[in-house]
């Protein structure tokens, strides 16, 4: 069974169940789902699992939620980069250099 067949025929399904049905690892299922999305398949996910949608408004809601998550992740990454820079600056700070 393919990932797309499992989602279209049995969805919503948690990734673990799709993996078992398709004899794949969780990571392989996640990668396949992203490839299917890139190919234009309207696969969405929620607390119940992954499902195939045909209603444009459902897909729009999912796209908006995914965009919000992406922006949140980006902001967190920017903040962590600033923290890393400060940590490296403190690490490089030498108060009492060795005098030979």
C-alpha positions in Angstrom: 0.0 0.0 0.0 1.3 3.5 -0.8 1.2 6.4 1.6 -1.3 8.3 -0.6 -3.6 5.3 -0.8 -3.6 4.9 3.0 -4.3 8.6 3.6 -7.0 8.8 0.9 -8.7 5.5 1.7 -8.4 5.4 5.5 -7.7 8.9 6.7 -7.4 10.5 9.1 -4.6 8.3 10.2 -1.7 8.9 12.7 1.7 8.7 11.0 2.5 5.6 13.1 -0.5 3.8 11.6 0.4 4.9 8.1 3.9 3.6 8.7 2.6 0.2 9.8 0.2 -0.1 6.9 3.0 0.8 4.4 5.8 -1.0 6.1 7.8 2.3 6.4 9.5 4.2 9.1 7.9 7.3 10.6 10.6 9.4 8.9 10.0 7.8 5.5 6.2 8.5 5.8 6.9 12.2 6.8 9.3 12.5 3.8 6.8 10.9 1.4 4.0 13.2 2.7 6.1 16.3 2.0 6.9 14.9 -1.5 3.2 14.4 -2.1 2.4 17.9 -1.0 5.1 19.3 -3.3 3.5 17.4 -6.1 0.2 19.1 -5.3 -1.7 16.5 -3.2 -3.9 18.3 -0.6 -2.8 16.4 2.5 -3.4 18.1 5.8 -2.7 17.0 9.4 -4.4 17.7 12.7 -4.7 16.0 16.1 -6.4 13.0 14.5 -3.7 12.4 11.9 -3.2 13.0 8.2 -6.0 13.2 5.8 -6.7 14.1 2.2 -9.0 17.1 1.7 -11.1 18.2 -1.3 -12.7 21.3 0.3 -10.6 24.4 -0.5 -11.6 26.1 2.7 -10.2 23.2 4.8 -6.9 23.4 2.8 -6.8 27.2 3.3 -7.2 26.8 7.1 -4.4 24.3 7.2 -2.1 26.5 5.1 -2.7 29.4 7.4 -2.0 27.3 10.5 1.2 26.0 8.9 2.3 29.5 8.0 1.8 30.6 11.6 3.9 27.7 12.9 6.6 28.5 10.3 6.8 32.1 11.4 6.9 31.1 15.1 9.8 28.7 14.3 11.6 31.4 12.4 11.3 33.8 15.2 12.6 31.2 17.7 15.6 30.5 15.4 16.5 34.2 15.1 16.4 34.5 18.9 18.5 31.4 19.4 21.1 32.8 16.9 21.3 36.0 18.9 21.8 33.9 22.1 24.5 31.9 20.5 26.3 35.0 19.4 26.2 36.4 23.0 27.5 33.1 24.3 30.3 33.1 21.9 31.2 36.7 22.7 31.3 35.8 26.5 33.4 32.8 25.7 35.9 34.9 23.8 36.1 37.5 26.5 39.4 37.2 28.3 39.6 39.1 31.6 43.1 38.0 32.7 45.3 37.1 29.7 48.3 34.9 30.4 51.4 37.0 30.6 54.6 35.3 29.7 
